[in-house]
Amino acid sequence: MEPDNLNDLIKRIKKLRQLHGYKQERMAQEIGLSQTAYSKIETGDTSLTVGRAAAIAKAFGMSLTALLEWEENILK
């Protein structure tokens, strides 16, 4: 992934988490990480692997493809 696309994905994950009303602690638990490790994903301080992205998508009840294609404006 190019850096801009990765940054967009990280922003998308954070926005979806907020829309679902999930705290970082819940997301971390859902994907098997500590809250600190999950926080580093949202701040871009650690690598977001395909496996982690897929686990995050699953926590939102969506496929990885849906997560990659999700846009906030489709909810409006």
PDB file of N, CA, C, O and CB in Angstrom:
ATOM      1  N   MET A   1       0.826  -1.191   0.000  1.00  0.00           N
ATOM      2  CA  MET A   1       0.000   0.000   0.000  1.00  0.00           C
ATOM      3  C   MET A   1       0.867   1.250   0.000  1.00  0.00           C
ATOM      4  O   MET A   1       1.891   1.311   0.681  1.00  0.00           O
ATOM      5  CB  MET A   1      -0.938   0.001   1.203  1.00  0.00           C
ATOM      6  N   GLU A   2       0.449   2.232  -0.762  1.00  0.00           N
ATOM      7  CA  GLU A   2       1.155   3.502  -0.746  1.00  0.00           C
ATOM      8  C   GLU A   2       0.826   4.225   0.554  1.00  0.00           C
ATOM      9  O   GLU A   2      -0.248   4.018   1.120  1.00  0.00           O
ATOM     10  CB  GLU A   2       0.778   4.369  -1.980  1.00  0.00           C
ATOM     11  N   PRO A   3       1.739   5.073   1.038  1.00  0.00           N
ATOM     12  CA  PRO A   3       1.504   5.753   2.315  1.00  0.00           C
ATOM     13  C   PRO A   3       0.168   6.482   2.414  1.00  0.00           C
ATOM     14  O   PRO A   3      -0.491   6.398   3.450  1.00  0.00           O
ATOM     15  CB  PRO A   3       2.596   6.726   2.556  1.00  0.00           C
ATOM     16  N   ASP A   4      -0.254   7.198   1.366  1.00  0.00           N
ATOM     17  CA  ASP A   4      -1.529   7.905   1.436  1.00  0.00           C
ATOM     18  C   ASP A   4      -2.686   6.935   1.615  1.00  0.00           C
ATOM     19  O   ASP A   4      -3.598   7.199   2.399  1.00  0.00           O
ATOM     20  CB  ASP A   4      -1.740   8.746   0.181  1.00  0.00           C
ATOM     21  N   ASN A   5      -2.663   5.829   0.907  1.00  0.00           N
ATOM     22  CA  ASN A   5      -3.717   4.835   1.046  1.00  0.00           C
ATOM     23  C   ASN A   5      -3.722   4.222   2.434  1.00  0.00           C
ATOM     24  O   ASN A   5      -4.787   3.975   3.000  1.00  0.00           O
ATOM     25  CB  ASN A   5      -3.557   3.750   0.002  1.00  0.00           C
ATOM     26  N   LEU A   6      -2.552   3.977   2.981  1.00  0.00           N
ATOM     27  CA  LEU A   6      -2.458   3.437   4.326  1.00  0.00           C
ATOM     28  C   LEU A   6      -2.993   4.437   5.345  1.00  0.00           C
ATOM     29  O   LEU A   6      -3.723   4.064   6.263  1.00  0.00           O
ATOM     30  CB  LEU A   6      -1.010   3.064   4.653  1.00  0.00           C
ATOM     31  N   ASN A   7      -2.631   5.703   5.182  1.00  0.00           N
ATOM     32  CA  ASN A   7      -3.148   6.723   6.091  1.00  0.00           C
ATOM     33  C   ASN A   7      -4.659   6.828   5.990  1.00  0.00           C
ATOM     34  O   ASN A   7      -5.336   7.003   7.002  1.00  0.00           O
ATOM     35  CB  ASN A   7      -2.508   8.075   5.796  1.00  0.00           C
ATOM     36  N   ASP A   8      -5.194   6.725   4.782  1.00  0.00           N
ATOM     37  CA  ASP A   8      -6.647   6.756   4.603  1.00  0.00           C
ATOM     38  C   ASP A   8      -7.299   5.566   5.303  1.00  0.00           C
ATOM     39  O   ASP A   8      -8.347   5.712   5.932  1.00  0.00           O
ATOM     40  CB  ASP A   8      -7.010   6.756   3.105  1.00  0.00           C
ATOM     41  N   LEU A   9      -6.689   4.403   5.195  1.00  0.00           N
ATOM     42  CA  LEU A   9      -7.236   3.212   5.841  1.00  0.00           C
ATOM     43  C   LEU A   9      -7.224   3.373   7.353  1.00  0.00           C
ATOM     44  O   LEU A   9      -8.191   3.004   8.020  1.00  0.00           O
ATOM     45  CB  LEU A   9      -6.442   1.963   5.433  1.00  0.00           C
ATOM     46  N   ILE A  10      -6.164   3.908   7.894  1.00  0.00           N
ATOM     47  CA  ILE A  10      -6.076   4.122   9.343  1.00  0.00           C
ATOM     48  C   ILE A  10      -7.165   5.101   9.793  1.00  0.00           C
ATOM     49  O   ILE A  10      -7.811   4.877  10.817  1.00  0.00           O
ATOM     50  CB  ILE A  10      -4.667   4.657   9.735  1.00  0.00           C
ATOM     51  N   LYS A  11      -7.367   6.168   9.048  1.00  0.00           N
ATOM     52  CA  LYS A  11      -8.435   7.127   9.379  1.00  0.00           C
ATOM     53  C   LYS A  11      -9.803   6.463   9.313  1.00  0.00           C
ATOM     54  O   LYS A  11     -10.664   6.707  10.157  1.00  0.00           O
ATOM     55  CB  LYS A  11      -8.393   8.337   8.426  1.00  0.00           C
ATOM     56  N   ARG A  12      -9.993   5.621   8.301  1.00  0.00           N
ATOM     57  CA  ARG A  12     -11.252   4.899   8.114  1.00  0.00           C
ATOM     58  C   ARG A  12     -11.522   3.976   9.302  1.00  0.00           C
ATOM     59  O   ARG A  12     -12.649   3.904   9.792  1.00  0.00           O
ATOM     60  CB  ARG A  12     -11.220   4.087   6.804  1.00  0.00           C
ATOM     61  N   ILE A  13     -10.493   3.276   9.759  1.00  0.00           N
ATOM     62  CA  ILE A  13     -10.640   2.371  10.899  1.00  0.00           C
ATOM     63  C   ILE A  13     -11.037   3.152  12.146  1.00  0.00           C
ATOM     64  O   ILE A  13     -11.942   2.746  12.875  1.00  0.00           O
ATOM     65  CB  ILE A  13      -9.333   1.590  11.148  1.00  0.00           C
ATOM     66  N   LYS A  14     -10.368   4.259  12.389  1.00  0.00           N
ATOM     67  CA  LYS A  14     -10.686   5.068  13.565  1.00  0.00           C
ATOM     68  C   LYS A  14     -12.113   5.592  13.491  1.00  0.00           C
ATOM     69  O   LYS A  14     -12.834   5.565  14.489  1.00  0.00           O
ATOM     70  CB  LYS A  14      -9.701   6.237  13.698  1.00  0.00           C
ATOM     71  N   LYS A  15     -12.529   6.070  12.319  1.00  0.00           N
ATOM     72  CA  LYS A  15     -13.884   6.601  12.157  1.00  0.00           C
ATOM     73  C   LYS A  15     -14.925   5.515  12.356  1.00  0.00           C
ATOM     74  O   LYS A  15     -15.936   5.742  13.021  1.00  0.00           O
ATOM     75  CB  LYS A  15     -14.050   7.234  10.776  1.00  0.00           C
ATOM     76  N   LEU A  16     -14.696   4.348  11.796  1.00  0.00           N
ATOM     77  CA  LEU A  16     -15.633   3.241  11.976  1.00  0.00           C
ATOM     78  C   LEU A  16     -15.729   2.836  13.442  1.00  0.00           C
ATOM     79  O   LEU A  16     -16.815   2.547  13.946  1.00  0.00           O
ATOM     80  CB  LEU A  16     -15.211   2.039  11.127  1.00  0.00           C
ATOM     81  N   ARG A  17     -14.590   2.817  14.119  1.00  0.00           N
ATOM     82  CA  ARG A  17     -14.600   2.470  15.551  1.00  0.00           C
ATOM     83  C   ARG A  17     -15.474   3.460  16.307  1.00  0.00           C
ATOM     84  O   ARG A  17     -16.280   3.069  17.152  1.00  0.00           O
ATOM     85  CB  ARG A  17     -13.155   2.463  16.138  1.00  0.00           C
ATOM     86  N   GLN A  18     -15.312   4.730  16.003  1.00  0.00           N
ATOM     87  CA  GLN A  18     -16.095   5.758  16.682  1.00  0.00           C
ATOM     88  C   GLN A  18     -17.578   5.637  16.340  1.00  0.00           C
ATOM     89  O   GLN A  18     -18.428   5.770  17.220  1.00  0.00           O
ATOM     90  CB  GLN A  18     -15.582   7.149  16.308  1.00  0.00           C
ATOM     91  N   LEU A  19     -17.894   5.386  15.075  1.00  0.00           N
ATOM     92  CA  LEU A  19     -19.293   5.232  14.665  1.00  0.00           C
ATOM     93  C   LEU A  19     -19.961   4.036  15.334  1.00  0.00           C
ATOM     94  O   LEU A  19     -21.156   4.071  15.625  1.00  0.00           O
ATOM     95  CB  LEU A  19     -19.382   5.086  13.156  1.00  0.00           C
ATOM     96  N   HIS A  20     -19.188   2.977  15.579  1.00  0.00           N
ATOM     97  CA  HIS A  20     -19.708   1.799  16.270  1.00  0.00           C
ATOM     98  C   HIS A  20     -19.787   2.013  17.781  1.00  0.00           C
ATOM     99  O   HIS A  20     -20.388   1.212  18.497  1.00  0.00           O
ATOM    100  CB  HIS A  20     -18.837   0.587  15.964  1.00  0.00           C
ATOM    101  N   GLY A  21     -19.182   3.088  18.257  1.00  0.00           N
ATOM    102  CA  GLY A  21     -19.179   3.356  19.693  1.00  0.00           C
ATOM    103  C   GLY A  21     -18.210   2.474  20.462  1.00  0.00           C
ATOM    104  O   GLY A  21     -18.370   2.268  21.665  1.00  0.00           O
ATOM    105  N   TYR A  22     -17.212   1.958  19.772  1.00  0.00           N
ATOM    106  CA  TYR A  22     -16.225   1.085  20.402  1.00  0.00           C
ATOM    107  C   TYR A  22     -15.062   1.913  20.935  1.00  0.00           C
ATOM    108  O   TYR A  22     -14.636   2.882  20.307  1.00  0.00           O
ATOM    109  CB  TYR A  22     -15.718   0.020  19.404  1.00  0.00           C
ATOM    110  N   LYS A  23     -14.564   1.528  22.076  1.00  0.00           N
ATOM    111  CA  LYS A  23     -13.340   2.104  22.614  1.00  0.00           C
ATOM    112  C   LYS A  23     -12.163   1.290  22.073  1.00  0.00           C
ATOM    113  O   LYS A  23     -12.335   0.166  21.602  1.00  0.00           O
ATOM    114  CB  LYS A  23     -13.355   2.117  24.187  1.00  0.00           C
ATOM    115  N   GLN A  24     -10.983   1.867  22.148  1.00  0.00           N
ATOM    116  CA  GLN A  24      -9.795   1.146  21.693  1.00  0.00           C
ATOM    117  C   GLN A  24      -9.620  -0.162  22.442  1.00  0.00           C
ATOM    118  O   GLN A  24      -9.168  -1.151  21.865  1.00  0.00           O
ATOM    119  CB  GLN A  24      -8.552   2.010  21.861  1.00  0.00           C
ATOM    120  N   GLU A  25      -9.969  -0.180  23.709  1.00  0.00           N
ATOM    121  CA  GLU A  25      -9.834  -1.407  24.502  1.00  0.00           C
ATOM    122  C   GLU A  25     -10.652  -2.546  23.901  1.00  0.00           C
ATOM    123  O   GLU A  25     -10.190  -3.685  23.836  1.00  0.00           O
ATOM    124  CB  GLU A  25     -10.270  -1.157  25.952  1.00  0.00           C
ATOM    125  N   ARG A  26     -11.876  -2.228  23.461  1.00  0.00           N
ATOM    126  CA  ARG A  26     -12.720  -3.265  22.878  1.00  0.00           C
ATOM    127  C   ARG A  26     -12.130  -3.768  21.563  1.00  0.00           C
ATOM    128  O   ARG A  26     -12.093  -4.974  21.320  1.00  0.00           O
ATOM    129  CB  ARG A  26     -14.143  -2.735  22.653  1.00  0.00           C
ATOM    130  N   MET A  27     -11.671  -2.856  20.724  1.00  0.00           N
ATOM    131  CA  MET A  27     -11.083  -3.273  19.460  1.00  0.00           C
ATOM    132  C   MET A  27      -9.849  -4.133  19.691  1.00  0.00           C
ATOM    133  O   MET A  27      -9.645  -5.143  19.017  1.00  0.00           O
ATOM    134  CB  MET A  27     -10.726  -2.057  18.613  1.00  0.00           C
ATOM    135  N   ALA A  28      -9.038  -3.723  20.645  1.00  0.00           N
ATOM    136  CA  ALA A  28      -7.833  -4.490  20.963  1.00  0.00           C
ATOM    137  C   ALA A  28      -8.200  -5.906  21.377  1.00  0.00           C
ATOM    138  O   ALA A  28      -7.581  -6.874  20.934  1.00  0.00           O
ATOM    139  CB  ALA A  28      -7.028  -3.801  22.078  1.00  0.00           C
ATOM    140  N   GLN A  29      -9.212  -6.021  22.229  1.00  0.00           N
ATOM    141  CA  GLN A  29      -9.643  -7.336  22.690  1.00  0.00           C
ATOM    142  C   GLN A  29     -10.182  -8.168  21.522  1.00  0.00           C
ATOM    143  O   GLN A  29      -9.904  -9.363  21.423  1.00  0.00           O
ATOM    144  CB  GLN A  29     -10.715  -7.195  23.789  1.00  0.00           C
ATOM    145  N   GLU A  30     -10.951  -7.531  20.644  1.00  0.00           N
ATOM    146  CA  GLU A  30     -11.536  -8.232  19.491  1.00  0.00           C
ATOM    147  C   GLU A  30     -10.469  -8.837  18.582  1.00  0.00           C
ATOM    148  O   GLU A  30     -10.664  -9.913  18.016  1.00  0.00           O
ATOM    149  CB  GLU A  30     -12.412  -7.276  18.686  1.00  0.00           C
ATOM    150  N   ILE A  31      -9.336  -8.138  18.443  1.00  0.00           N
ATOM    151  CA  ILE A  31      -8.315  -8.624  17.504  1.00  0.00           C
ATOM    152  C   ILE A  31      -7.105  -9.245  18.203  1.00  0.00           C
ATOM    153  O   ILE A  31      -6.131  -9.624  17.552  1.00  0.00           O
ATOM    154  CB  ILE A  31      -7.850  -7.486  16.620  1.00  0.00           C
ATOM    155  N   GLY A  32      -7.173  -9.347  19.525  1.00  0.00           N
ATOM    156  CA  GLY A  32      -6.125 -10.046  20.260  1.00  0.00           C
ATOM    157  C   GLY A  32      -4.859  -9.259  20.501  1.00  0.00           C
ATOM    158  O   GLY A  32      -3.763  -9.820  20.511  1.00  0.00           O
ATOM    159  N   LEU A  33      -5.005  -7.948  20.696  1.00  0.00           N
ATOM    160  CA  LEU A  33      -3.859  -7.096  20.997  1.00  0.00           C
ATOM    161  C   LEU A  33      -4.084  -6.374  22.311  1.00  0.00           C
ATOM    162  O   LEU A  33      -5.198  -6.352  22.836  1.00  0.00           O
ATOM    163  CB  LEU A  33      -3.612  -6.083  19.862  1.00  0.00           C
ATOM    164  N   SER A  34      -3.029  -5.788  22.838  1.00  0.00           N
ATOM    165  CA  SER A  34      -3.188  -4.898  23.985  1.00  0.00           C
ATOM    166  C   SER A  34      -3.754  -3.580  23.476  1.00  0.00           C
ATOM    167  O   SER A  34      -3.689  -3.288  22.282  1.00  0.00           O
ATOM    168  CB  SER A  34      -1.827  -4.679  24.741  1.00  0.00           C
ATOM    169  N   GLN A  35      -4.309  -2.788  24.384  1.00  0.00           N
ATOM    170  CA  GLN A  35      -4.832  -1.482  23.994  1.00  0.00           C
ATOM    171  C   GLN A  35      -3.708  -0.608  23.449  1.00  0.00           C
ATOM    172  O   GLN A  35      -3.912   0.142  22.495  1.00  0.00           O
ATOM    173  CB  GLN A  35      -5.520  -0.791  25.189  1.00  0.00           C
ATOM    174  N   THR A  36      -2.543  -0.700  24.041  1.00  0.00           N
ATOM    175  CA  THR A  36      -1.392   0.088  23.586  1.00  0.00           C
ATOM    176  C   THR A  36      -1.017  -0.289  22.154  1.00  0.00           C
ATOM    177  O   THR A  36      -0.763   0.587  21.326  1.00  0.00           O
ATOM    178  CB  THR A  36      -0.183  -0.122  24.528  1.00  0.00           C
ATOM    179  N   ALA A  37      -0.981  -1.577  21.863  1.00  0.00           N
ATOM    180  CA  ALA A  37      -0.634  -2.037  20.507  1.00  0.00           C
ATOM    181  C   ALA A  37      -1.690  -1.583  19.507  1.00  0.00           C
ATOM    182  O   ALA A  37      -1.361  -1.168  18.396  1.00  0.00           O
ATOM    183  CB  ALA A  37      -0.492  -3.581  20.469  1.00  0.00           C
ATOM    184  N   TYR A  38      -2.958  -1.661  19.901  1.00  0.00           N
ATOM    185  CA  TYR A  38      -4.017  -1.218  18.995  1.00  0.00           C
ATOM    186  C   TYR A  38      -3.908   0.288  18.747  1.00  0.00           C
ATOM    187  O   TYR A  38      -4.056   0.749  17.615  1.00  0.00           O
ATOM    188  CB  TYR A  38      -5.409  -1.569  19.572  1.00  0.00           C
ATOM    189  N   SER A  39      -3.651   1.042  19.802  1.00  0.00           N
ATOM    190  CA  SER A  39      -3.508   2.488  19.687  1.00  0.00           C
ATOM    191  C   SER A  39      -2.418   2.848  18.679  1.00  0.00           C
ATOM    192  O   SER A  39      -2.552   3.811  17.924  1.00  0.00           O
ATOM    193  CB  SER A  39      -3.191   3.103  21.055  1.00  0.00           C
ATOM    194  N   LYS A  40      -1.356   2.077  18.677  1.00  0.00           N
ATOM    195  CA  LYS A  40      -0.252   2.327  17.747  1.00  0.00           C
ATOM    196  C   LYS A  40      -0.675   2.105  16.300  1.00  0.00           C
ATOM    197  O   LYS A  40      -0.115   2.724  15.395  1.00  0.00           O
ATOM    198  CB  LYS A  40       0.936   1.429  18.084  1.00  0.00           C
ATOM    199  N   ILE A  41      -1.644   1.239  16.066  1.00  0.00           N
ATOM    200  CA  ILE A  41      -2.179   1.064  14.717  1.00  0.00           C
ATOM    201  C   ILE A  41      -2.883   2.343  14.293  1.00  0.00           C
ATOM    202  O   ILE A  41      -2.664   2.838  13.187  1.00  0.00           O
ATOM    203  CB  ILE A  41      -3.151  -0.147  14.651  1.00  0.00           C
ATOM    204  N   GLU A  42      -3.735   2.883  15.174  1.00  0.00           N
ATOM    205  CA  GLU A  42      -4.502   4.077  14.837  1.00  0.00           C
ATOM    206  C   GLU A  42      -3.635   5.323  14.700  1.00  0.00           C
ATOM    207  O   GLU A  42      -4.024   6.269  14.016  1.00  0.00           O
ATOM    208  CB  GLU A  42      -5.557   4.313  15.880  1.00  0.00           C
ATOM    209  N   THR A  43      -2.488   5.339  15.327  1.00  0.00           N
ATOM    210  CA  THR A  43      -1.605   6.499  15.202  1.00  0.00           C
ATOM    211  C   THR A  43      -0.553   6.293  14.114  1.00  0.00           C
ATOM    212  O   THR A  43       0.210   7.208  13.806  1.00  0.00           O
ATOM    213  CB  THR A  43      -0.920   6.786  16.538  1.00  0.00           C
ATOM    214  N   GLY A  44      -0.511   5.106  13.537  1.00  0.00           N
ATOM    215  CA  GLY A  44       0.455   4.820  12.485  1.00  0.00           C
ATOM    216  C   GLY A  44       1.847   4.530  13.011  1.00  0.00           C
ATOM    217  O   GLY A  44       2.816   4.543  12.252  1.00  0.00           O
ATOM    218  N   ASP A  45       1.951   4.268  14.312  1.00  0.00           N
ATOM    219  CA  ASP A  45       3.253   3.999  14.923  1.00  0.00           C
ATOM    220  C   ASP A  45       3.690   2.546  14.793  1.00  0.00           C
ATOM    221  O   ASP A  45       4.798   2.195  15.199  1.00  0.00           O
ATOM    222  CB  ASP A  45       3.218   4.378  16.375  1.00  0.00           C
ATOM    223  N   THR A  46       2.840   1.704  14.235  1.00  0.00           N
ATOM    224  CA  THR A  46       3.188   0.306  14.001  1.00  0.00           C
ATOM    225  C   THR A  46       2.572  -0.124  12.683  1.00  0.00           C
ATOM    226  O   THR A  46       1.638   0.511  12.192  1.00  0.00           O
ATOM    227  CB  THR A  46       2.702  -0.608  15.170  1.00  0.00           C
ATOM    228  N   SER A  47       3.077  -1.170  12.123  1.00  0.00           N
ATOM    229  CA  SER A  47       2.593  -1.653  10.841  1.00  0.00           C
ATOM    230  C   SER A  47       1.183  -2.206  10.946  1.00  0.00           C
ATOM    231  O   SER A  47       0.832  -2.887  11.910  1.00  0.00           O
ATOM    232  CB  SER A  47       3.523  -2.710  10.297  1.00  0.00           C
ATOM    233  N   LEU A  48       0.393  -1.903   9.945  1.00  0.00           N
ATOM    234  CA  LEU A  48      -0.932  -2.492   9.821  1.00  0.00           C
ATOM    235  C   LEU A  48      -0.818  -3.595   8.784  1.00  0.00           C
ATOM    236  O   LEU A  48      -0.758  -3.332   7.583  1.00  0.00           O
ATOM    237  CB  LEU A  48      -2.023  -1.421   9.419  1.00  0.00           C
ATOM    238  N   THR A  49      -0.789  -4.825   9.258  1.00  0.00           N
ATOM    239  CA  THR A  49      -0.658  -5.960   8.351  1.00  0.00           C
ATOM    240  C   THR A  49      -2.020  -6.294   7.747  1.00  0.00           C
ATOM    241  O   THR A  49      -3.058  -5.850   8.237  1.00  0.00           O
ATOM    242  CB  THR A  49      -0.070  -7.189   9.089  1.00  0.00           C
ATOM    243  N   VAL A  50      -1.997  -7.069   6.694  1.00  0.00           N
ATOM    244  CA  VAL A  50      -3.235  -7.517   6.071  1.00  0.00           C
ATOM    245  C   VAL A  50      -4.047  -8.336   7.077  1.00  0.00           C
ATOM    246  O   VAL A  50      -5.270  -8.212   7.145  1.00  0.00           O
ATOM    247  CB  VAL A  50      -2.939  -8.349   4.795  1.00  0.00           C
ATOM    248  N   GLY A  51      -3.366  -9.163   7.846  1.00  0.00           N
ATOM    249  CA  GLY A  51      -4.059  -9.975   8.854  1.00  0.00           C
ATOM    250  C   GLY A  51      -4.740  -9.123   9.911  1.00  0.00           C
ATOM    251  O   GLY A  51      -5.872  -9.402  10.305  1.00  0.00           O
ATOM    252  N   ARG A  52      -4.055  -8.087  10.369  1.00  0.00           N
ATOM    253  CA  ARG A  52      -4.665  -7.186  11.356  1.00  0.00           C
ATOM    254  C   ARG A  52      -5.835  -6.427  10.754  1.00  0.00           C
ATOM    255  O   ARG A  52      -6.871  -6.263  11.398  1.00  0.00           O
ATOM    256  CB  ARG A  52      -3.626  -6.199  11.897  1.00  0.00           C
ATOM    257  N   ALA A  53      -5.673  -5.965   9.522  1.00  0.00           N
ATOM    258  CA  ALA A  53      -6.760  -5.249   8.856  1.00  0.00           C
ATOM    259  C   ALA A  53      -7.977  -6.158   8.687  1.00  0.00           C
ATOM    260  O   ALA A  53      -9.111  -5.713   8.864  1.00  0.00           O
ATOM    261  CB  ALA A  53      -6.296  -4.716   7.484  1.00  0.00           C
ATOM    262  N   ALA A  54      -7.752  -7.417   8.349  1.00  0.00           N
ATOM    263  CA  ALA A  54      -8.851  -8.377   8.202  1.00  0.00           C
ATOM    264  C   ALA A  54      -9.536  -8.613   9.546  1.00  0.00           C
ATOM    265  O   ALA A  54     -10.762  -8.708   9.605  1.00  0.00           O
ATOM    266  CB  ALA A  54      -8.332  -9.714   7.625  1.00  0.00           C
ATOM    267  N   ALA A  55      -8.762  -8.707  10.620  1.00  0.00           N
ATOM    268  CA  ALA A  55      -9.339  -8.908  11.954  1.00  0.00           C
ATOM    269  C   ALA A  55     -10.152  -7.682  12.379  1.00  0.00           C
ATOM    270  O   ALA A  55     -11.207  -7.814  13.000  1.00  0.00           O
ATOM    271  CB  ALA A  55      -8.224  -9.195  12.990  1.00  0.00           C
ATOM    272  N   ILE A  56      -9.659  -6.505  12.044  1.00  0.00           N
ATOM    273  CA  ILE A  56     -10.387  -5.279  12.355  1.00  0.00           C
ATOM    274  C   ILE A  56     -11.696  -5.244  11.571  1.00  0.00           C
ATOM    275  O   ILE A  56     -12.744  -4.917  12.127  1.00  0.00           O
ATOM    276  CB  ILE A  56      -9.527  -4.030  12.035  1.00  0.00           C
ATOM    277  N   ALA A  57     -11.640  -5.576  10.302  1.00  0.00           N
ATOM    278  CA  ALA A  57     -12.857  -5.620   9.478  1.00  0.00           C
ATOM    279  C   ALA A  57     -13.867  -6.589  10.087  1.00  0.00           C
ATOM    280  O   ALA A  57     -15.055  -6.277  10.175  1.00  0.00           O
ATOM    281  CB  ALA A  57     -12.521  -6.040   8.019  1.00  0.00           C
ATOM    282  N   LYS A  58     -13.402  -7.748  10.503  1.00  0.00           N
ATOM    283  CA  LYS A  58     -14.286  -8.744  11.109  1.00  0.00           C
ATOM    284  C   LYS A  58     -14.930  -8.204  12.380  1.00  0.00           C
ATOM    285  O   LYS A  58     -16.101  -8.476  12.644  1.00  0.00           O
ATOM    286  CB  LYS A  58     -13.512 -10.030  11.418  1.00  0.00           C
ATOM    287  N   ALA A  59     -14.176  -7.441  13.169  1.00  0.00           N
ATOM    288  CA  ALA A  59     -14.719  -6.846  14.398  1.00  0.00           C
ATOM    289  C   ALA A  59     -15.853  -5.868  14.077  1.00  0.00           C
ATOM    290  O   ALA A  59     -16.750  -5.661  14.894  1.00  0.00           O
ATOM    291  CB  ALA A  59     -13.602  -6.124  15.186  1.00  0.00           C
ATOM    292  N   PHE A  60     -15.807  -5.273  12.893  1.00  0.00           N
ATOM    293  CA  PHE A  60     -16.871  -4.366  12.457  1.00  0.00           C
ATOM    294  C   PHE A  60     -17.990  -5.111  11.729  1.00  0.00           C
ATOM    295  O   PHE A  60     -18.979  -4.506  11.315  1.00  0.00           O
ATOM    296  CB  PHE A  60     -16.297  -3.279  11.550  1.00  0.00           C
ATOM    297  N   GLY A  61     -17.828  -6.421  11.574  1.00  0.00           N
ATOM    298  CA  GLY A  61     -18.844  -7.213  10.881  1.00  0.00           C
ATOM    299  C   GLY A  61     -18.821  -7.018   9.377  1.00  0.00           C
ATOM    300  O   GLY A  61     -19.858  -7.092   8.718  1.00  0.00           O
ATOM    301  N   MET A  62     -17.641  -6.772   8.837  1.00  0.00           N
ATOM    302  CA  MET A  62     -17.525  -6.550   7.399  1.00  0.00           C
ATOM    303  C   MET A  62     -16.320  -7.302   6.860  1.00  0.00           C
ATOM    304  O   MET A  62     -15.458  -7.754   7.613  1.00  0.00           O
ATOM    305  CB  MET A  62     -17.411  -5.044   7.080  1.00  0.00           C
ATOM    306  N   SER A  63     -16.281  -7.425   5.548  1.00  0.00           N
ATOM    307  CA  SER A  63     -15.134  -8.064   4.910  1.00  0.00           C
ATOM    308  C   SER A  63     -13.984  -7.068   4.800  1.00  0.00           C
ATOM    309  O   SER A  63     -14.178  -5.860   4.942  1.00  0.00           O
ATOM    310  CB  SER A  63     -15.515  -8.612   3.512  1.00  0.00           C
ATOM    311  N   LEU A  64     -12.807  -7.582   4.550  1.00  0.00           N
ATOM    312  CA  LEU A  64     -11.655  -6.711   4.341  1.00  0.00           C
ATOM    313  C   LEU A  64     -11.892  -5.814   3.131  1.00  0.00           C
ATOM    314  O   LEU A  64     -11.548  -4.633   3.154  1.00  0.00           O
ATOM    315  CB  LEU A  64     -10.367  -7.543   4.154  1.00  0.00           C
ATOM    316  N   THR A  65     -12.473  -6.367   2.086  1.00  0.00           N
ATOM    317  CA  THR A  65     -12.771  -5.571   0.891  1.00  0.00           C
ATOM    318  C   THR A  65     -13.713  -4.421   1.231  1.00  0.00           C
ATOM    319  O   THR A  65     -13.502  -3.295   0.781  1.00  0.00           O
ATOM    320  CB  THR A  65     -13.389  -6.455  -0.209  1.00  0.00           C
ATOM    321  N   ALA A  66     -14.745  -4.694   2.016  1.00  0.00           N
ATOM    322  CA  ALA A  66     -15.687  -3.641   2.407  1.00  0.00           C
ATOM    323  C   ALA A  66     -14.978  -2.565   3.225  1.00  0.00           C
ATOM    324  O   ALA A  66     -15.252  -1.377   3.057  1.00  0.00           O
ATOM    325  CB  ALA A  66     -16.862  -4.235   3.213  1.00  0.00           C
ATOM    326  N   LEU A  67     -14.075  -2.974   4.102  1.00  0.00           N
ATOM    327  CA  LEU A  67     -13.311  -2.005   4.887  1.00  0.00           C
ATOM    328  C   LEU A  67     -12.446  -1.140   3.985  1.00  0.00           C
ATOM    329  O   LEU A  67     -12.376   0.075   4.170  1.00  0.00           O
ATOM    330  CB  LEU A  67     -12.439  -2.720   5.925  1.00  0.00           C
ATOM    331  N   LEU A  68     -11.796  -1.748   3.023  1.00  0.00           N
ATOM    332  CA  LEU A  68     -10.919  -1.012   2.114  1.00  0.00           C
ATOM    333  C   LEU A  68     -11.700  -0.031   1.239  1.00  0.00           C
ATOM    334  O   LEU A  68     -11.170   1.005   0.837  1.00  0.00           O
ATOM    335  CB  LEU A  68     -10.143  -1.985   1.235  1.00  0.00           C
ATOM    336  N   GLU A  69     -12.953  -0.358   0.949  1.00  0.00           N
ATOM    337  CA  GLU A  69     -13.759   0.472   0.057  1.00  0.00           C
ATOM    338  C   GLU A  69     -14.701   1.420   0.791  1.00  0.00           C
ATOM    339  O   GLU A  69     -15.318   2.278   0.161  1.00  0.00           O
ATOM    340  CB  GLU A  69     -14.555  -0.403  -0.858  1.00  0.00           C
ATOM    341  N   TRP A  70     -14.824   1.284   2.106  1.00  0.00           N
ATOM    342  CA  TRP A  70     -15.788   2.075   2.873  1.00  0.00           C
ATOM    343  C   TRP A  70     -15.478   3.563   2.802  1.00  0.00           C
ATOM    344  O   TRP A  70     -14.327   3.990   2.899  1.00  0.00           O
ATOM    345  CB  TRP A  70     -15.806   1.621   4.326  1.00  0.00           C
ATOM    346  N   GLU A  71     -16.531   4.325   2.631  1.00  0.00           N
ATOM    347  CA  GLU A  71     -16.408   5.778   2.651  1.00  0.00           C
ATOM    348  C   GLU A  71     -17.498   6.324   3.568  1.00  0.00           C
ATOM    349  O   GLU A  71     -18.650   5.895   3.501  1.00  0.00           O
ATOM    350  CB  GLU A  71     -16.518   6.387   1.204  1.00  0.00           C
ATOM    351  N   GLU A  72     -17.133   7.254   4.407  1.00  0.00           N
ATOM    352  CA  GLU A  72     -18.074   7.813   5.376  1.00  0.00           C
ATOM    353  C   GLU A  72     -19.290   8.418   4.695  1.00  0.00           C
ATOM    354  O   GLU A  72     -20.399   8.317   5.221  1.00  0.00           O
ATOM    355  CB  GLU A  72     -17.387   8.865   6.231  1.00  0.00           C
ATOM    356  N   ASN A  73     -19.111   9.040   3.546  1.00  0.00           N
ATOM    357  CA  ASN A  73     -20.224   9.737   2.910  1.00  0.00           C
ATOM    358  C   ASN A  73     -21.332   8.808   2.434  1.00  0.00           C
ATOM    359  O   ASN A  73     -22.425   9.282   2.125  1.00  0.00           O
ATOM    360  CB  ASN A  73     -19.720  10.532   1.753  1.00  0.00           C
ATOM    361  N   ILE A  74     -21.090   7.494   2.364  1.00  0.00           N
ATOM    362  CA  ILE A  74     -22.159   6.583   1.953  1.00  0.00           C
ATOM    363  C   ILE A  74     -23.179   6.392   3.058  1.00  0.00           C
ATOM    364  O   ILE A  74     -24.266   5.869   2.814  1.00  0.00           O
ATOM    365  CB  ILE A  74     -21.583   5.236   1.544  1.00  0.00           C
ATOM    366  N   LEU A  75     -22.843   6.811   4.277  1.00  0.00           N
ATOM    367  CA  LEU A  75     -23.797   6.710   5.380  1.00  0.00           C
ATOM    368  C   LEU A  75     -24.735   7.903   5.433  1.00  0.00           C
ATOM    369  O   LEU A  75     -25.759   7.849   6.114  1.00  0.00           O
ATOM    370  CB  LEU A  75     -23.062   6.580   6.696  1.00  0.00           C
ATOM    371  N   LYS A  76     -24.412   8.967   4.739  1.00  0.00           N
ATOM    372  CA  LYS A  76     -25.206  10.197   4.802  1.00  0.00           C
ATOM    373  C   LYS A  76     -26.364  10.156   3.844  1.00  0.00           C
ATOM    374  O   LYS A  76     -27.136  11.112   3.768  1.00  0.00           O
ATOM    375  CB  LYS A  76     -24.346  11.404   4.506  1.00  0.00           C
TER     376      LYS A  76
END
